[in-house]
């Protein structure tokens, strides 16, 4: 059972108890991109994933939230705010265009490091989902999913399309 609580249950004992009483077993956490690219597409810094969480516009410690609710279900990691069709800032003041060669190189490195981070938190592939786009199954969404699966075919994808974007495909 999933709810759009945006991480509130992982920050509040009363919410957590209520969610567990109602059998909620999927936890939403928003993850920011958090790093720039070098002009060649490599990451300018190693992302400090623990500092890249966000709930209600506030930075949070992802590992604290993971450890707090890990025994009770799986995680849905919303990465859309950083990667949803967006350019990626570079150290030279320019931006890498979405899905350009430079963008893909940085994205590939970021995804691999994110998977490694989640494993360090005790989350294997069956304990989390990649959530790239909210209510959208656009071509950009499918491009990203194909790239994610090419990077790591074990990553599971969370999709919540609205009917309008879904039926435009047919």
C-alpha positions in Angstrom: 0.0 0.0 0.0 1.4 3.3 -1.0 0.5 6.9 -0.1 1.7 10.3 -1.2 2.9 11.3 2.2 6.1 12.9 0.8 8.1 11.4 3.7 6.1 12.8 6.5 5.7 9.4 8.2 9.4 8.9 8.3 9.7 12.2 10.3 6.8 11.9 12.7 6.1 9.1 15.2 2.3 9.6 15.1 2.1 9.5 11.3 4.3 6.4 11.2 2.1 4.6 13.8 -1.0 5.6 11.8 0.5 4.4 8.5 1.6 1.1 10.0 -1.8 0.6 11.5 -3.3 1.1 8.1 -0.8 -1.3 6.4 1.1 1.3 4.5 4.3 -0.4 3.4 5.8 1.9 0.7 7.8 5.0 1.6 8.3 8.1 -0.6 11.5 10.0 -0.6 12.6 12.7 -3.0 16.2 12.7 -4.0 18.0 15.7 -5.5 20.7 15.5 -8.2 23.1 17.5 -6.1 26.2 17.7 -8.4 27.4 19.4 -11.5 29.1 17.8 -14.5 32.5 18.5 -15.9 32.3 19.4 -19.6 33.3 15.8 -20.5 30.2 14.5 -18.7 31.9 13.1 -15.6 30.6 14.1 -12.2 32.4 17.1 -10.7 31.9 15.7 -7.2 30.9 12.4 -5.7 27.2 12.9 -4.7 26.7 12.8 -0.9 23.4 11.0 -1.2 22.7 11.3 2.5 22.5 15.0 2.1 20.4 15.0 -1.1 17.0 14.1 0.3 14.2 16.6 0.4 10.8 16.8 2.0 8.6 19.8 1.8 11.5 21.9 0.5 13.7 21.0 3.5 16.9 19.0 3.2 16.8 15.7 5.1 19.1 12.8 5.9 18.1 10.0 3.6 19.9 7.4 5.7 17.9 8.4 8.8 14.7 8.0 7.0 15.7 4.7 5.4 16.8 3.2 8.7 13.6 4.4 10.5 11.1 2.7 8.2 13.2 0.1 6.4 11.7 -2.7 8.5 8.2 -1.8 7.3 8.4 -2.0 3.5 10.0 -0.6 0.3 11.0 2.8 -0.9 9.8 4.9 -3.9 12.7 7.3 -4.7 11.4 10.3 -6.6 14.3 11.5 -8.8 12.2 13.6 -11.2 13.1 17.0 -9.8 16.7 16.5 -11.0 16.3 14.4 -14.1 12.9 14.9 -15.6 13.8 16.2 -19.0 16.2 18.7 -17.4 19.5 20.1 -18.5 22.4 19.4 -16.1 24.6 22.3 -14.9 28.2 22.0 -15.7 31.3 23.4 -14.0 32.0 25.7 -17.0 28.7 27.6 -16.5 26.9 25.8 -19.4 24.3 23.1 -19.3 24.3 19.6 -20.7 21.2 19.1 -22.7 18.8 16.3 -21.6 19.9 12.9 -23.1 23.0 14.4 -24.8 26.2 12.3 -24.7 27.5 14.5 -21.8 24.3 14.3 -19.9 24.1 10.5 -20.3 27.6 10.0 -19.1 26.9 11.9 -15.9 23.5 10.3 -15.4 25.1 6.8 -15.8 27.7 7.6 -13.1 25.1 9.1 -10.8 22.7 6.1 -11.1 25.5 3.6 -10.4 26.6 5.5 -7.3 23.0 5.8 -6.2 22.5 2.0 -6.4 25.8 1.5 -4.5 24.6 4.0 -1.8 21.3 2.2 -1.4 23.1 -1.2 -1.0 25.2 0.4 1.7 21.9 1.3 3.5 20.8 -2.3 3.3 18.4 -1.9 0.3 18.8 -4.4 -2.4 16.8 -4.1 -5.7 13.7 -5.6 -4.2 13.5 -2.9 -1.5 13.2 0.2 -3.7 11.8 1.7 -7.0 13.1 4.4 -9.3 10.4 7.0 -9.8 11.4 9.4 -12.6 8.2 11.1 -13.7 5.0 12.0 -11.9 1.8 11.1 -13.9 3.6 11.0 -17.2 4.5 8.5 -19.9 6.0 10.9 -22.4 8.8 10.1 -24.8 11.2 11.7 -22.4 10.0 9.2 -19.7 10.5 6.2 -22.0 14.0 7.5 -23.0 15.0 7.7 -19.4 13.6 4.3 -18.5 15.5 2.7 -21.5 18.7 4.4 -20.3 18.1 3.3 -16.7 17.6 -0.3 -17.8 20.7 -0.2 -20.0 22.7 1.1 -17.0 21.3 -1.5 -14.6 18.6 -3.9 -15.7 17.8 -4.8 -12.1 16.4 -1.4 -11.3 12.6 -1.5 -10.9 10.5 1.4 -12.1 7.5 3.1 -10.5 5.0 4.6 -12.9 1.8 6.5 -12.1 0.5 7.8 -15.4 -2.6 9.8 -15.7 -5.0 8.6 -18.5 -4.4 11.7 -20.6 -0.6 11.1 -21.1 -1.2 7.3 -21.4 -3.8 7.5 -24.1 -2.0 10.1 -26.2 0.4 7.2 -27.1 -2.3 5.2 -28.8 
